[in-house]
Amino acid sequence: MLFSIRVITFLLACAAMTGCAANDLMVKRQSESDAKIEHLIQSGKKSEQRQNEFDEQLHGQDDRFRSTATQLKQLQDTVQELRASQDGLKLRVAQLSQQAAIPKVEVVNPASPSKAGRESGPPADYLKAFGLYSANKFAVAIESFEAFIKANPQSDYAANALYWIGECHYNLSDLPKARDAFFKVAGSYPNSPKAPDSLLKLGYTLAAMKEKEKSLAIYESLIKSYPSSPAAAKARERLNAN
């Protein structure tokens, strides 16, 4: 009887111990589950925070892009305005160049006192040709000057027109034709105000054609024939340089 009671007591104790162990295991598992849930919650919060930061960065980039697009549009508008202003300036310069043609003729092409009464000023077709020369339209200017000479062979400005034909050919690097034009001015119009300049440019042209001895001879002839002219002073400089 006493033995049976002890056996029962032992079994009850074992059962109690087994129940405690099971309870501890459940508590442990519950704690682990809570920890995992807390970790997931924290991870979710961090992901949400990173997403918000990314959205803010993206929004900032959109703002910068719109700002850059606006600045680019303003720059394009400014460039268009500058181009329009430049075109207007070019047109104004061309107009002023045409307006300045007459004073330029008077300065570089003074009329001879003995002929001043014969023509009151440069004829319109001569001025038109000179305007083309001033605009660097040399080929067209040559045609215009030649037409003027053909229509006005006895004009006070015929020698001048022939001189400018030589200048046009010189600027076009057509040296043989430039040489012929300058030579004709000096030979056919020795009393023209352009005769000294023609001899000087004839010397320049011959020098450019590698005919040095001929060019030096022209300079000497210029100094002898027109010693007081500005062209003679330049001819002396060329002679001294050689």
Sequence and secondary structure as in RCSB ss.txt:
>XXXX:A:sequence
MLFSIRVITFLLACAAMTGCAANDLMVKRQSESDAKIEHLIQSGKKSEQRQNEFDEQLHGQDDRFRSTATQLKQL
QDTVQELRASQDGLKLRVAQLSQQAAIPKVEVVNPASPSKAGRESGPPADYLKAFGLYSANKFAVAIESFEAFIK
ANPQSDYAANALYWIGECHYNLSDLPKARDAFFKVAGSYPNSPKAPDSLLKLGYTLAAMKEKEKSLAIYESLIKS
YPSSPAAAKARERLNAN
>XXXX:A:secstr
 HHHHHHHHHHHHHHHHHHHHHHHHHHHHHHHHHHHHHHHHHHHHHHHHHHHHHHHHHHHHHHHHHHHHHHHHHH
HHHHHHHHHHHHHHHHHHHHHHHHTHHHHHHHHS   GGGTTT SS  HHHHHHHHHHHTT HHHHHHHHHHHHH
H TT TTHHHHHHHHHHHHHHTT HHHHHHHHHHHHHH TTSTTHHHHHHHHHHHHHHTT HHHHHHHHHHHHHH
STTSHHHHHHHHHHHH 
